[in-house]
Amino acid sequence: LRLALGASKAGLWFWDLTTKEVTWSDESYAVFGIEPGSRVPSFDLWLGFLHSEDRDRVERELETALAEHKEFKTEHRIVWPDGEVRRILVRGTTAFNSHGHAVSMSGINLDVTEFRQTEESLYESEERFRQIAENIDAVLWVRNFTNGKLEFFSSGSERLWGIPSENLMSGSAQWFEYIHPDDRAGASALMQEQITTNSLDLEYRIVTPDGRMRWVRDRAF
């Protein structure tokens, strides 16, 4: 269990609500950036680690969990003694006596800092891609290779095809309606070939809703 907790940057805790005594596993100390046994665990010590902008919210969530007999589940920032800001996920379960009064709470602290950083970086990358896709004079599209569905179609389709990208997102049948009849067979064969080769490079004509004919070069990789 210790190996699993250490590897996942998680620590266990127990809070006796009668005596106010708090117990941390060694891994919980690590979550807060301090050496095991270097501090005496307490509610005030935990509170002191909370980021000032998150403290009031987390206290309210804890009070609500106790009052409404719900699981305590929250994510918040903490500040290590050296000033480093980390993000942790906290889950706690409360034990009640026969009168319905809370007598103890136990749970886990999980450091999710790296996970959230990766998630934010991915979001930023996706947002940069979307901004580029929506502003270049071309049409970018993303197809799910597993199910064949289109997952993204840039708004450049409105300039090139003369129709909203949402119309083309509905599927290949909708897409093919705008390909010149003389080019549909060749385009279809090459697009089917893409399924096995994972690449596509073809030129074909399209007919826009207002009757204009345009040449398109379609590349995929």
Residue pairs with C-beta under 8 A, 6 or more apart in sequence:
2 25
2 26
2 27
4 10
5 11
5 12
5 25
5 27
6 27
6 30
8 110
9 27
9 30
9 31
9 110
9 111
10 27
10 31
10 108
10 109
10 110
10 111
11 24
11 25
11 26
11 27
11 28
11 29
11 30
11 31
11 108
11 109
12 24
12 25
12 27
12 28
12 106
12 107
12 108
12 109
13 22
13 23
13 24
13 25
13 28
13 41
13 92
13 106
13 107
13 108
13 109
14 22
14 23
14 104
14 105
14 106
15 21
15 22
15 23
15 43
15 92
15 104
15 105
15 106
16 22
16 103
16 104
17 102
17 103
17 104
17 105
18 103
18 104
20 42
20 43
22 41
22 42
22 43
22 45
22 46
23 41
24 41
26 36
28 41
28 109
29 35
29 36
29 37
29 38
29 39
30 36
31 78
31 86
31 88
31 109
31 110
31 111
32 49
32 78
32 80
32 109
33 80
33 81
33 82
33 84
33 86
34 80
34 81
39 45
47 55
47 59
49 78
49 79
49 80
50 58
50 76
50 77
50 78
50 79
51 76
51 77
51 78
51 79
51 85
53 77
54 76
54 77
57 74
57 76
58 74
58 76
61 72
61 73
61 74
62 72
62 74
64 70
65 71
65 72
65 73
65 92
65 94
66 72
66 94
66 102
66 105
69 94
69 96
69 100
71 91
71 92
71 93
72 90
72 91
72 92
72 93
72 94
72 105
72 107
73 89
73 90
73 91
73 92
74 89
74 90
75 87
75 88
75 89
75 90
75 112
76 87
76 88
76 90
77 85
77 86
77 87
77 88
78 85
78 86
78 87
78 88
79 85
79 86
80 86
86 111
86 113
87 111
87 112
87 113
87 116
88 109
88 110
88 111
88 112
88 113
89 109
89 110
89 112
90 107
90 108
90 109
90 110
91 107
91 108
91 110
92 105
92 106
92 107
92 108
93 105
93 106
93 107
94 102
94 104
94 105
95 102
95 103
95 104
95 105
95 106
96 102
96 103
97 103
133 140
133 152
133 154
133 156
134 154
134 155
134 156
136 156
137 156
137 159
138 154
138 156
138 160
139 153
139 154
139 156
139 157
139 160
139 161
140 152
140 153
140 154
140 156
141 150
141 152
141 153
141 154
141 168
142 150
142 151
142 152
143 149
143 150
143 151
143 220
144 150
144 151
145 198
148 172
148 195
149 171
150 168
150 169
150 171
153 165
153 166
153 168
153 169
154 165
155 164
155 165
157 163
157 164
157 165
157 168
158 164
158 165
160 206
160 214
160 216
161 168
161 178
161 206
161 208
162 208
162 209
162 210
162 212
163 178
163 208
163 209
167 174
168 174
168 175
172 191
176 184
176 187
176 188
178 206
178 207
178 208
178 209
179 187
179 204
179 205
179 206
179 207
180 204
180 205
180 206
180 207
180 213
182 205
183 204
183 205
186 202
186 204
187 202
187 204
187 218
190 200
190 202
191 200
191 202
193 200
194 200
194 220
198 221
199 220
199 221
200 218
200 219
200 220
200 221
201 217
201 218
201 219
201 220
202 217
202 218
203 215
203 216
203 217
203 218
204 215
204 216
204 218
205 213
205 214
205 215
205 216
206 213
206 214
206 216
207 213
208 214
